[in-house]
Amino acid sequence: MKSYYRTETFWNYIIVGILLILTLSFLLPFIIVLSTSFISEAEWARRGGHVLYPQKISMTAYDILFGKSYVLFNAYQVTFLRVTLGTFSNLVFTTTLAYALAQRDLPYRIPLTFFVFFTMVFNGGLIPQFLLVDFLNLRNTIFALFVPMLVNGWYFLIMRNFFMNIPKDLIDAAIIDGASPFKILTSVVLPLSMPVLATIGLFYAVYHWNEWFYASIYITDNEHKPMQIILRGLLNQATMEGVDNISFREEPPPAASLKSALIIFSTVPILVVYPFVQRYFVKGIMVGGVKG
Amino acid sequence: MKKIWKFRFYYYLALPGLIYFFIFHYIPMGGALIAFKDISPFDGLEGFFDAPWVGLKHFERFTSSVYFYDVIENTIIISGLKILFGFPAPIIFALLLNEVLRMSLKRVMQTISYLPHFISWVVTAGMITALLATSGGLITETINDFTGSNINFLGNKDYFVSILVTSHVWKTIGWSSIIYLAAMSSIDPALYESARIDGANRLQMAWHITLPSISFVIVIMFLFEIGHLLDAGFEQILLLYSPGVYKVADIIDTFVYREGLLALKYSFAAAVGLFKAVIAFVLLYTANKLANKLGQTGLW
């Protein structure tokens, strides 16, 4: 019997058991939110919040969200614009800067790189940043949602490291063929960099999709509020009066299920996409050797 | 000069990015000088040059205010507890995952563990609030069934910090484990092979081979955490706290936000922000220097 507790199988079960409990804990909040979103007023009142799964599926909350709300539709549009415009400019500005500073022979490369590094360890603080955006009249424009965060220092470093590790032979061969620096960038370097561009692009895109704080201070005008702001506003209030144009039927869904439906509504794109793209993310972290 | 001309293409390429850093990072550094001035809430930066210099007035007001110790203490306690629990958690998680022999199972669990990382703090806070709601919250109601007491967790000073730390660990454990798993995957299998021949069990191998092999990464990551000691989780706290728990939840960043952007005391809030930025600079700079000294690339 002594050997039983030492056998590999026994410990395998223990380890897998612990990990399964942990894994479940990552999923459980989402399962609860999903169930709550399908619950009707009557069932909610009867069961008083003890909801792991709904007994009867009610789509009322989704009907309301999909059909009636101009506010949500507009917020989705702003977020969509932010993600596309933002990610595109992020990539352009980050790639050009990283590629230029990856040239080992570039005069003043070290001080120029330090110029970027320094912003990663010291900043002027929230108030001067806010006042600057205010001063530049960017507030309540879509530009406030991506121009102040055009280049992320970490992503710049990841890209620069990647460019520095491109084999020099490839570049030299192109130079011998008489390619201009621009030609080398567009037809040698960029095609080779697709994986890192995709990774960094996804980092930026998720950031723009999820970012709430800066939007909350730069945008006060309803027309330009991205989804996270609207979401926050509605999650934070007890009733759901903020979703305009809602005319309740005979049986309105409870606030809890509307809120849950709202969470699902705003998170589904990420939930759908992330299992497929997380591989790129993991690779990106390896490439940079740093934490995202 | 000739050499610079030869590289002109690359300078043109770098220019937009450098201009961005100048405008949106260096100008605010200069703008932080409003901490030594009295800026009017109506003029903002436009009144910068007209505003009178007041020396260290705002710093003195901060250090002598009743909030000073609370805010500093809360920042360090919350951040310290997050490091205490949140730093070892992904290492242990990675060690456990590393022992899973079925590759498909390991991959599925890993993928699920990344999920919280991709969810915004707004949604996470919404879920926490829903689970802990005094009426209809699954956790609160379940506890109520067993103990008969209805606890307002988010409004209670005794529980608030634990909620912050728990949700922080929940959100970061999977994602942070990536770097350790990557380090583990590059360990030479021959080491395990020879240890097995010597009769080592799995715990011994984890302790004597796996951990020492990733110790460099652990140290670098720890220095990174220390460098960010003053970042106690601004967005998370801002989304979850309420006046009733300010006493334990108010950190430097939330204080700056309320004083500056809600109460419009720009100069005072900028002074508090600058106070933080200077200490953070020392921490980050030292952490990075140490990491560089330990070898290879360090944090940069």
Interface residues (C-beta under 8 A of the other chain):
Chain A: R6 E8 W11 N12 I15 V16 I18 L19 L20 L22 T23 S25 F26 L27 P29 F30 I32 V33 T36 W44 G48 G49 H50 V51 L52 V92 F93 T94 T96 L97 Y99 A100 L101 Q103 D105 L106 P107 L112 F115 V116 F117 T119 M120 V121 F122 N123 G124 G125 L126 I127 P128 Q129 F130 L131 L132 D134 F135 V147 P148 M149 L150 V151 F156 L157 S180 P181 F182 L185 V206 W209 N210 E211 W212 F213 I217 Q228 L231 R232 L235 P254 A256 K259 S260 I263 S266 T267 I270 L271 Y274 P275 Q278 F281 V282 I285 M286 G289 V290 K291 G292
Chain B: K3 I4 F7 F9 Y10 Y11 L13 A14 P16 G17 L18 Y20 F21 I23 F24 H25 Y26 I27 P28 M29 G30 G31 A32 I34 G44 L45 E46 F93 L96 L97 E99 V100 L101 L105 M109 T111 I112 S113 Y114 L115 P116 F118 I119 S120 W121 V122 V123 A125 G126 M127 T129 A130 L131 A133 S135 G136 G137 L138 T140 E141 T142 W170 I173 G174 W175 S176 I178 I179 A182 N201 R202 M221 F224 F234 E235 L238 L239 D253 V256 Y257 G260 L261 Y266 A269 A270 G273 L274 K276 A277 A280 F281 L284 Y285 N288 T297 L299 W300
